[in-house]
Structure formats: structure tokens, C-alpha cells
Amino acid sequence: MTTPILPGVYSPVMTPFTRDAEPAVPQFVSLCRWLRRCGVGLAVFGTNSEANSLTVSERLDLLDALIGAGIEPASLMPGTGSCAVGDAVQLTRHATRHGCGGVLMLPPFYYKGVGDEGLFRYYARVIEAVADDRLRIFLYHIPPVSQVPISLPLIERLLREFPGTVAGVKDSSGDWANTAAMIERFGPQGFLVYAGSETFLQRTLEAGGAGCITATGNVNPAAIVDACRRWREPGAQARQASLDATRAIFQKYSMIPAMKAAMAWKSGDGTWRSVRPPLVELDGGQCRLLEDELAAAGFELPDVDALRA
Amino acid sequence: MTTPILPGVYSPVMTPFTRDAEPAVPQFVSLCRWLRRCGVGLAVFGTNSEANSLTVSERLDLLDALIGAGIEPASLMPGTGSCAVGDAVQLTRHATRHGCGGVLMLPPFYYKGVGDEGLFRYYARVIEAVADDRLRIFLYHIPPVSQVPISLPLIERLLREFPGTVAGVKDSSGDWANTAAMIERFGPQGFLVYAGSETFLQRTLEAGGAGCITATGNVNPAAIVDACRRWREPGAQARQASLDATRAIFQKYSMIPAMKAAMAWKSGDGTWRSVRPPLVELDGGQCRLLEDELAAAGFELPDVDALRA
């Protein structure tokens, strides 16, 4: 079984925007600090971070701001995958030089139906261009969004060519059989398999996986971390069921706007509502429905005052 | 019926790369000059240009190089759509300030299942940020690749809000009924509908559309331009059939590597073979098969010496 050397739960940290749609740095720093206190690792610039709605320079600047604010680099796993390999190299090199614990790398996602050879070359080019022993790549398999899957044979080849550098995967396929196959096939080599949501957390840990990297880590971090830490203890199924119930509320809406609406509501900071196109914030009626449902479920953000900084 | 004010045939100009995978500027300029002599408009930075495998600064520099080399700005329709609206603004502003005849704008293509409201906001934000009366946007509808369609109601709303700026569309859906509907519904307002390939050229022109923006404009430009100019003359169906036969050869392979292989073969400049990941060049066997088939079909690049510059 794999022993995680990194946090078992990561959040793709939401990126707050001002009314002018610029990144809101103070709120971003506050959220990262708050998540760290909850025990969550920081997978900044993920899908739920609206990372692909940020320019490369915005991503570089935001990472610099976090490090400058004293966020521990080892707790960070920035998303650095890009359609253009040149962008992926620049972002990955920057994160690695900062000492980030890893990077989470999408495949290039514009062309569809590309083969493993082309995807291998993309990852290989980044690894060779960055040329830094500290680099730890987590492959990002999210076919429902990227439409470009990362196959088991591709992982096998990357592990063979770049052992130690290709460190793990986030499996957001939603297909448990695939997650289980990744763990079974590559886990014994120390390859860290993170489920793409807490829905599969208990099963992932029981099978020998590393944990989860999950959207709702932004809004339900303490409970997910607790479930991750205590997965062998009595009550695990009940804890998993509780996580599922909270997630189900958010999933009724567009996930990112709904999580941002909850953050705005609980923190009292309306900045959190903003999203960038092509996403659209929840309207007033949707916000009220979401708030009513979360209130009925007893939803709270622990230590929410820290988010008002 | 719409009277095209722009070339009837555009090519998404292929981007050549050196052995080090850097943009090969001399070859790029030569191809653009050659295409212009064939009467083709320059939809640089399209899908077949591997535009999304280029960084923003590479795209800015390449456009500067073309203008600097004396390519007429009015003949250019650079692709400027990006996942990040900030990138789309920068690229669109740059093209517009250069006096480009138009820009071809993908929707943001990372998130799937987004609604028209979010896509409207994306285009509106670019138009408002660029704030230049010269801006002419051609919407890029290519659901097989982008997976983010541009609906008829979205076009209607954009035309209502930004008349004169939203100038046309490239329909690469491959669905003739959709192209016909776009022409019928928006053509009378002067909206220019380009088919996404020459397969639909004759039908598009007969229905009142503007022409086509097509991959094979890179390798079969003169014949496509001839078919476009003479669409009302006798022999139109035979000309269309001839275009289809040439296209069919390339379509047996991965289109971009195959067109690059043909360009390398005919020009004698091996630079043309290179592609960037995630694409992979044709292997030796595929190249020989393609060359044999093209030779059997009598395929030639007219005035090919100009491509050896």
C-alpha cells in the first residue's frame, strides 16, 4: 500500500475575483490559509479554480503572492497543464523553483482523439525542459471536461521513463473501476492515486490510494479531512455518507458558482460570488434555494471569521 | 444574398516549426505570401495552424512578423479566441490595431456544457475591452473539437447587441442543416457565413453564404479559389467533385501532419514535417503511402518554388 507523503485531501482552491473581474489577492490568500488550517492541501489552479480562465501571468503572479504571504510551498500542487507546451513549461518551472510539493498537469486539451504518443511527448517535453529533480508531476485525468483521457498504458510508459518525477494522478473520470485499476497497477511503485472527488474517498483509501482532490474541499474541508484521517476507524461509512450528502446539495447547481455563493453567504464577502466567463454566477433565486438547503442541513464553515480577512 | 467583402476562401495557415519546435518564421512568411498569390485569405492561428499549441507571445510575434514582411493586414483573419478572456482581449486588440480584416474567435473551450449567457459575456467582454470600431469578429463554431457550440440564439443576441462588429461565422460543425440555417437566418443582415471546409463550398455559395475557411486551403488553394470564383458557371459540380477527391486523400490521415508531410515533400523543405505535441508527424510508411496516392491523383502545388524561399 502507498503511504501518502502529501496531504490526503487537496482542494482545487477557488479563485476570487473583484467586481472588475481581476483576481482578488487578499481573499485568495485568506482562503488558502484557512484551508491549510483545516488540513487541506492546496491544488491551486485546478478546474474549480477557473484556472483556464486565468492568463499565464495571472497564474504566476498569484502563486508568487501565496508564497510571499507565507504559504508553505510543500502544501501547494498548482495546476500547470496547458494546451501550449510552452505555457506548461513556464508554469511548471515556476512552481518547481518555488518548491511546490507537486504540480497537477492537464494534458493539452484542444485537439481531441489524439494518441498516447503525442501526450507522452507533451509530458516528456515539460519534464526535460524543466530539468529539476524536485519536480513531481501528478497527471490530471478528467475526461468529462478535458475530453482527452490519460490511459493506463500512457501512465505505465511515463513511470518507466520518468520514475520519481511522475508521482501520481488525480482521477476525475468518475469511473471507480478506472481508479481501482490505477491503484492496483501503479500503487505498489509508490504512485499516488487521488480520487477526483470525496465520493470515492473511503473506497480509494481502502484500496490503497492516497486520498482525494475535490471541489468541495473548498467548502467542506474539515469533515473531508476528518473522514480521510479516520478511514480505518468505526463510523467510516457514516462519515462518508455525510460527505456525500453535503456534496449532493452543491451538485444540484453549477458547482463553481454554487460554492462561491456559499462562500459569499457564510463569509459575508460578496466578492466571492464573481466568476469569469464562460461561467455565470447563481442568480438571486438560486442563491436563496441553496442557502435554505444548506441551512436545513446545518452547513457551516468552521472558523469562518478567518475568511473575512 | 450576402456580398462577400472579404476573400471567399481562407486557409487556416499551417504554422511551421524548426527541429527545436520553435516557430519557423521564414517558412511561415513564405507560405502566407504563396497563399495570397493563390487568392486565399489568411486565417492564421486556426485549428489547423496548431494555434492552441502556441503561447500568446508566439502568436503576437508571428503576426508582427507577417505584417513586418509586408503581408496586407486586410487579408488576415487571425484566430484570437482563448479559454482565458484576458488572452482573447490581448490577441484581438493586437490584431485589430494591426488593421486585420477580422478575427476568428473560438469560444472559451475548457468548460463543457456552459450556457449561452456565459458565452455572450465572453464575446461582449472582448468587444468592450478592445473598444475599436475596426473590430470584425467571426465566430468559430467547431463543436467536434471545441465541444462548445455557438447556438443560433447566441448569434442572434450578439448581432442585436453588436451589429457591425459581429461580422460572420465559420461553421465547422459538418452539419449542413446548421450552415443553411445560419445563412437563412442571418445572411440578410450581412452576416458572412463561411463553411468550415470546401466540402460545402458550392452549397454554401448557392445558399448565399460567403465561402469557406478550410484546412486544405493550405495544399489545394488554387483549385478551391477557382471553384469559389466560378460557382455559377458550367462545370461547378465537377469542380466541387475534384476538390472533394483531393480532400479525401488527406482525410485518410491525421489532417495536420498529412498536410505538413505533403508540403515537406513538394517543397523539399523537411521543416514542414514538424508538429507540436499532442500531434505526431506521419511516420515514414505513412508518408510514402500519402505521396503515392497524391502522385497518382496528379497532385501538385502550383508555383512551388516560392515555398522554397
Interface residues (C-beta under 8 A of the other chain):
Chain A: A21 T47 N52 S53 L54 T55 V56 E58 C83 A84 V85 G86 D87 Q90 P107 P108 F109 Y110 Y111 K112 V114 G115 E117 G118 L119 R121 Y122 R125 P144 V145 S146 Q147 V148 R276 P277 P278 L279 V280
Chain B: A21 T47 N52 S53 L54 T55 V56 E58 C83 A84 V85 G86 D87 Q90 P107 P108 F109 Y110 Y111 K112 V114 G115 E117 G118 L119 R121 Y122 R125 P144 V145 S146 Q147 V148 R276 P277 P278 L279 V280
